[in-house]
Amino acid sequence: MTAPLRSTRQYDSPLRRQQAADTRERIVAAGCELLRTSSIRDWRAVTVRGVAQHAGVNERTVYRYFANERGLRDAVMHRLEQEADIDLAGMRLEDVADVAARIFTHVSAYPLESKAPLDPTLSEAGVRQRTALHDALAEWTASWPSGDGAAAAAIFDVLWSVAAYERLVAEWQMDREQAIGALTWAIGLVADAVRSGRRPGSR
């Protein structure tokens, strides 16, 4: 009796593994490309359907590599961190400034997120606050290049913003006193730097 012929097709061959890796790469790259058309904070285009269409594969192929849309987006985020040369897991205190520079450099390549205009009262209050900061720093930054003086004032504006306070409370789970203390601590450090003549960008 003749033994049945066995298939010689290798389903786990190096070629098939490479093809699978190439397909996954194309899917992740498609997600990154879709994200670059909008603000870095706007991930609405990065869906299984949208990425599948952009990568030229069907949705079932995307699900073969990612269990769900969250898994796909996590892979895209990991790729963005690789492109920006960001290694958060191995970051040390002395690396923080350089990592921040890499993050901002990467983010600067994306369109800014459009925001609804503020109420006129809030807009006018913002103008008064920025003017007050410029005036408060004028004595200390008179000999600085104008861009450096404006940057110092802008940093104060960021640190005392409502958004900064809300982020500490909502994202870092600080209570009122902790959030206020942390922000005023940072503001004090910047003020000390200005008084000592350390301009933005100097180390």
C-alpha positions in Angstrom: 0.0 0.0 0.0 1.4 3.3 -1.0 1.8 5.9 1.8 0.0 9.2 1.2 2.1 12.0 -0.1 2.9 14.7 2.3 2.8 18.3 1.4 6.3 19.8 0.9 4.9 23.3 1.4 6.6 25.0 4.4 4.1 27.2 6.2 6.8 28.6 8.6 9.5 29.2 6.1 11.9 32.2 6.4 10.3 33.6 3.3 6.8 33.5 4.8 8.1 35.1 8.1 9.7 37.9 6.1 6.5 38.4 4.1 4.5 38.6 7.4 7.0 41.1 8.8 6.8 43.2 5.7 3.0 43.3 5.8 3.0 44.3 9.5 5.6 47.0 8.7 3.4 48.3 5.8 0.4 48.5 8.2 2.3 50.3 10.9 3.8 52.7 8.4 0.3 53.4 7.0 -0.9 54.4 10.4 2.1 56.7 10.9 1.4 58.3 7.5 -2.3 58.9 8.3 -1.4 60.5 11.6 1.0 63.0 9.9 -1.9 64.6 8.0 -3.4 65.9 11.3 -2.4 67.1 14.7 -0.3 64.7 16.7 -3.2 64.6 19.2 -5.8 63.8 16.6 -5.9 60.0 16.1 -9.3 59.8 14.5 -7.9 58.7 11.1 -5.9 55.8 12.7 -8.7 53.2 12.5 -8.5 49.6 11.3 -10.5 50.5 8.2 -8.5 53.6 7.4 -5.1 52.0 7.9 -6.2 48.9 5.9 -7.2 51.1 3.0 -4.0 53.2 3.2 -1.8 50.1 3.4 -3.6 48.4 0.5 -4.7 45.4 2.6 -8.1 44.2 3.8 -9.3 44.7 7.4 -8.9 41.0 8.2 -5.2 41.3 7.4 -4.9 44.1 10.0 -6.7 42.0 12.6 -4.2 39.2 11.9 -1.5 41.3 13.4 -3.4 43.4 15.9 -6.2 42.1 18.1 -8.0 45.5 18.1 -7.7 49.1 17.2 -6.0 49.9 20.5 -3.2 47.4 19.7 -2.8 49.0 16.2 -2.5 52.5 17.7 -0.1 51.3 20.4 2.2 50.0 17.6 2.0 53.3 15.8 2.9 55.2 18.9 5.8 52.9 19.5 7.0 53.5 16.0 6.8 57.3 16.5 8.9 57.0 19.6 11.5 55.0 17.6 11.5 57.6 14.8 12.1 60.3 17.4 14.8 58.3 19.1 13.0 58.4 22.4 13.6 55.6 25.0 11.5 56.4 28.0 12.2 53.1 29.7 15.9 53.9 30.0 15.6 57.7 30.6 17.7 59.2 33.4 17.5 62.7 35.0 20.4 64.0 32.9 18.5 62.8 29.7 15.2 64.6 30.4 16.1 67.8 28.6 17.4 66.0 25.5 14.4 63.7 25.4 12.1 66.8 25.7 14.0 68.4 22.7 13.5 65.2 20.6 9.8 65.1 21.5 9.3 68.8 20.6 11.3 68.4 17.4 9.2 65.4 16.3 5.9 67.1 17.2 6.9 70.3 15.3 6.6 68.3 12.1 2.8 67.9 12.5 0.1 70.5 11.8 -1.0 72.4 14.9 -4.4 71.4 16.3 -7.0 74.1 15.5 -8.7 75.4 18.6 -12.0 77.2 19.0 -11.5 80.9 19.7 -11.7 82.0 23.3 -14.4 84.2 24.7 -13.3 87.9 24.1 -13.1 88.4 27.9 -10.6 85.5 28.2 -8.6 86.6 25.2 -8.3 90.1 26.6 -7.2 88.7 30.0 -4.6 86.7 28.2 -3.2 89.7 26.5 -3.0 91.6 29.8 -1.2 88.7 31.4 1.4 88.4 28.6 2.0 92.2 28.7 2.5 92.1 32.4 5.0 89.3 32.1 7.0 91.2 29.4 7.0 94.3 31.7 8.0 92.3 34.8 11.0 90.8 32.9 12.0 93.9 31.0 14.5 95.1 33.7 16.3 91.7 33.7 16.2 90.9 30.0 17.0 94.3 28.5 20.4 93.2 27.3 19.1 89.8 26.0 18.2 89.2 22.4 14.5 90.1 22.1 13.6 86.5 21.2 15.1 85.2 24.5 13.2 87.8 26.5 10.0 86.8 24.8 10.7 83.1 25.4 11.3 83.6 29.1 8.0 85.5 29.4 6.3 82.7 27.4 7.6 80.0 29.8 6.1 81.9 32.8 2.8 82.1 30.8 2.9 78.3 30.3 3.6 77.6 33.9 0.9 79.7 35.3 -1.7 78.7 32.8 -5.0 77.0 33.8 -4.1 74.1 31.5 -0.9 73.4 33.5 -2.8 73.3 36.7 -5.5 71.1 35.3 -3.0 68.7 33.9 -1.3 68.2 37.3 -4.7 67.6 39.0 -6.2 65.4 36.3 -3.2 63.5 34.9 -0.8 63.4 37.9 -3.6 63.1 40.5 -2.3 66.0 42.6 -4.5 67.8 45.1 -4.9 71.5 45.0 -2.0 72.3 47.3 0.4 70.0 45.5 -0.4 71.4 42.1 0.0 75.0 43.2 3.2 74.2 45.1 4.7 72.4 42.1 3.9 75.1 39.6 5.1 77.9 41.9 8.3 75.9 42.6 9.0 75.7 38.8 8.1 79.4 38.4 10.6 80.3 41.1 13.3 78.3 39.4 12.8 80.1 36.1 12.8 83.4 38.0 16.1 82.5 39.6 17.5 81.7 36.2 16.4 85.0 34.8 17.9 86.9 37.7 21.2 85.1 37.3 21.3 85.9 33.6 20.7 82.4 32.2 18.8 82.8 28.9 16.5 80.2 27.4 18.5 77.6 25.5 21.7 78.1 27.7 22.8 75.3 30.0 
